[in-house]
């Protein structure tokens, strides 16, 4: 099995940094109720077609960063099946950021697509 190109891996890592944050906000906005990390990861796996690339551990630092930025709130609840769970919900500021980031994503995607159009078979 061939090892992936290091430049491709670097590009994918840089690209995923912002897209994971955008996808997390979108999942929590669509849920309409607080979710804990594992639920969010499973939703991203189901709907996100590789947004996390199988790296659930990458989710938690992003959740903490979004909370520190005031885009998410969280609370801890006891769990009958294990340790307490931290539930996250999107804040009003998070909804505004989601709207702005989604618009920026679409504009960037459209711009890059127009540059790539016809160049890549």
SENU-379159 format. One record per residue (C-alpha): x, y, z. Coordinates in pm, whole numbers. Example, Ala and Ser with C-alpha at 12.3 -4.5 7.8 and 13.67 -1.06 7.14 Angstrom:
BEGIN
<rec <1230; -450; 780>>
<rec <1367; -106; 714>>
This chain:
BEGIN
<rec <0; 0; 0>>
<rec <139; 338; -97>>
<rec <205; 603; 167>>
<rec <4; 923; 100>>
<rec <197; 1219; -36>>
<rec <321; 1435; 257>>
<rec <217; 1751; 74>>
<rec <-133; 1611; 25>>
<rec <-155; 1522; 396>>
<rec <-45; 1875; 490>>
<rec <-301; 2027; 251>>
<rec <-578; 1805; 390>>
<rec <-489; 1896; 749>>
<rec <-490; 2269; 675>>
<rec <-815; 2240; 483>>
<rec <-989; 2044; 757>>
<rec <-909; 2295; 1032>>
<rec <-1187; 2538; 943>>
<rec <-1424; 2290; 786>>
<rec <-1453; 2083; 1106>>
<rec <-1557; 2395; 1300>>
<rec <-1814; 2483; 1034>>
<rec <-1949; 2127; 1027>>
<rec <-1973; 2114; 1410>>
<rec <-2174; 2435; 1422>>
<rec <-2400; 2305; 1144>>
<rec <-2462; 1974; 1322>>
<rec <-2549; 2145; 1649>>
<rec <-2772; 2401; 1476>>
<rec <-2961; 2126; 1291>>
<rec <-2998; 1914; 1606>>
<rec <-3195; 2180; 1788>>
<rec <-3098; 2022; 2120>>
<rec <-2774; 1972; 2314>>
<rec <-2554; 1684; 2201>>
<rec <-2251; 1517; 2358>>
<rec <-1925; 1459; 2174>>
<rec <-1983; 1099; 2068>>
<rec <-2327; 1188; 1926>>
<rec <-2174; 1475; 1730>>
<rec <-1897; 1249; 1597>>
<rec <-2149; 986; 1487>>
<rec <-2363; 1249; 1314>>
<rec <-2055; 1383; 1134>>
<rec <-1958; 1030; 1028>>
<rec <-2309; 968; 898>>
<rec <-2370; 1301; 725>>
<rec <-2024; 1450; 685>>
<rec <-1868; 1201; 444>>
<rec <-1523; 1212; 598>>
<rec <-1518; 1556; 762>>
<rec <-1344; 1402; 1064>>
<rec <-1154; 1141; 860>>
<rec <-1199; 890; 1143>>
<rec <-1027; 1114; 1398>>
<rec <-1289; 1157; 1670>>
<rec <-1024; 1280; 1912>>
<rec <-980; 1589; 1690>>
<rec <-1339; 1684; 1772>>
<rec <-1289; 1771; 2139>>
<rec <-1027; 2046; 2103>>
<rec <-1244; 2209; 1836>>
<rec <-1549; 2193; 2065>>
<rec <-1346; 2354; 2346>>
<rec <-1220; 2628; 2112>>
<rec <-1571; 2702; 1987>>
<rec <-1694; 2719; 2346>>
<rec <-1408; 2952; 2446>>
<rec <-1506; 3176; 2154>>
<rec <-1864; 3194; 2286>>
<rec <-2009; 3001; 1991>>
<rec <-2112; 2701; 2205>>
<rec <-2236; 2652; 2559>>
<rec <-2194; 2326; 2747>>
<rec <-2309; 2152; 3059>>
<rec <-2228; 1818; 3220>>
<rec <-2490; 1554; 3298>>
<rec <-2446; 1222; 3474>>
<rec <-2470; 913; 3254>>
<rec <-2622; 580; 3354>>
<rec <-2385; 396; 3118>>
<rec <-2052; 551; 3214>>
<rec <-1882; 875; 3311>>
<rec <-2068; 1207; 3301>>
<rec <-2122; 1354; 2956>>
<rec <-2060; 1710; 2843>>
<rec <-2345; 1834; 2625>>
<rec <-2292; 2119; 2378>>
<rec <-2541; 2357; 2224>>
<rec <-2494; 2637; 1976>>
<rec <-2534; 2994; 2107>>
<rec <-2686; 3293; 1929>>
<rec <-2332; 3404; 1845>>
<rec <-2271; 3053; 1710>>
<rec <-2575; 3081; 1483>>
<rec <-2445; 3413; 1349>>
<rec <-2098; 3265; 1296>>
<rec <-2250; 2964; 1121>>
<rec <-2438; 3191; 880>>
<rec <-2125; 3399; 808>>
<rec <-1889; 3102; 782>>
<rec <-2128; 2910; 555>>
<rec <-2146; 3212; 321>>
<rec <-1765; 3239; 323>>
<rec <-1735; 2864; 258>>
<rec <-1973; 2879; -39>>
<rec <-1797; 3182; -187>>
<rec <-1457; 3014; -147>>
<rec <-1583; 2683; -285>>
<rec <-1740; 2853; -586>>
<rec <-1427; 3058; -650>>
<rec <-1195; 2757; -632>>
<rec <-1433; 2548; -843>>
<rec <-1436; 2814; -1112>>
<rec <-1054; 2819; -1118>>
<rec <-1032; 2439; -1130>>
<rec <-1308; 2398; -1389>>
<rec <-1165; 2253; -1704>>
<rec <-817; 2214; -1554>>
<rec <-871; 1885; -1376>>
<rec <-1007; 1593; -1584>>
